[in-house]
Amino acid sequence: MDLPFAQKRWVESTGVDKIQTASDHREASFGKSYGLLIKELRLLARAVIVVDKTGKIAYQEIVKEITDEPDYGPAIEAAKSAM
């Protein structure tokens, strides 16, 4: 739900160079489609979704508490396998 300028600022501050960002701030369509929208807060639940080459979800973790980070290890392994 971050605005594009905030995403750009994050990318620049982290030095990440192989990432494509997308913002759901206008319609919240991604959040609605994947069941991640927290309507009361107009935020998305913290989640990691890995999609394989065929467009199928290879891995998904939705974190119960928005202030916690996901376990990135399994997501990274799923991403490597999905390549």
C-alpha positions in Angstrom: 0.0 0.0 0.0 3.1 2.3 0.0 3.0 5.0 -2.5 5.5 4.7 -5.4 7.7 7.5 -4.2 8.1 5.7 -0.8 9.0 2.5 -2.6 11.5 4.2 -4.7 13.1 5.8 -1.6 13.3 2.4 0.1 14.9 0.8 -3.0 17.5 3.6 -3.2 18.3 3.4 0.5 18.8 -0.3 0.6 20.9 -0.6 -2.6 18.7 -3.3 -4.0 19.0 -3.3 -7.7 17.1 -6.3 -9.0 13.6 -5.6 -7.8 10.4 -4.5 -9.4 8.0 -2.7 -7.1 4.3 -2.4 -7.5 1.9 -0.3 -5.4 -1.6 -1.3 -4.4 -2.5 2.1 -2.9 -5.2 3.1 -5.3 -7.6 0.2 -5.6 -6.2 -2.3 -3.1 -7.0 -5.0 -5.8 -4.0 -7.1 -5.0 -4.8 -7.1 -1.3 -8.4 -8.0 -2.0 -7.5 -10.7 -4.5 -5.0 -12.4 -2.2 -6.9 -11.9 1.0 -4.2 -9.6 2.4 -6.1 -6.4 2.8 -6.7 -5.2 6.4 -9.7 -3.0 5.6 -9.8 -1.1 9.0 -6.2 0.0 8.6 -6.1 0.2 4.8 -2.9 -1.9 5.0 -1.8 -5.2 3.6 -0.9 -8.0 5.9 2.8 -8.8 5.8 3.4 -11.7 3.5 5.8 -13.3 1.1 4.5 -14.9 -2.1 6.7 -16.7 -4.5 5.2 -17.3 -8.0 6.8 -19.9 -10.3 7.4 -19.5 -14.1 3.9 -20.8 -14.8 2.2 -18.3 -12.6 1.4 -20.8 -9.9 2.0 -19.9 -6.2 5.0 -21.9 -5.2 5.2 -20.6 -1.6 3.2 -18.3 0.6 3.6 -17.1 4.2 1.2 -14.6 5.8 2.6 -13.3 9.0 0.0 -13.1 11.9 1.4 -10.0 13.4 2.1 -7.1 11.0 5.1 -5.9 13.0 6.8 -9.3 12.6 8.9 -10.2 9.6 8.3 -13.5 7.6 10.8 -16.3 7.7 12.7 -15.5 4.5 14.7 -18.7 4.4 11.9 -20.9 3.0 10.8 -18.1 0.6 14.3 -17.8 -0.8 14.6 -21.6 -1.3 11.2 -21.6 -3.0 12.3 -18.8 -5.2 15.4 -20.7 -6.2 13.4 -23.8 -7.0 10.9 -21.8 -9.0 13.5 -20.5 -11.4 
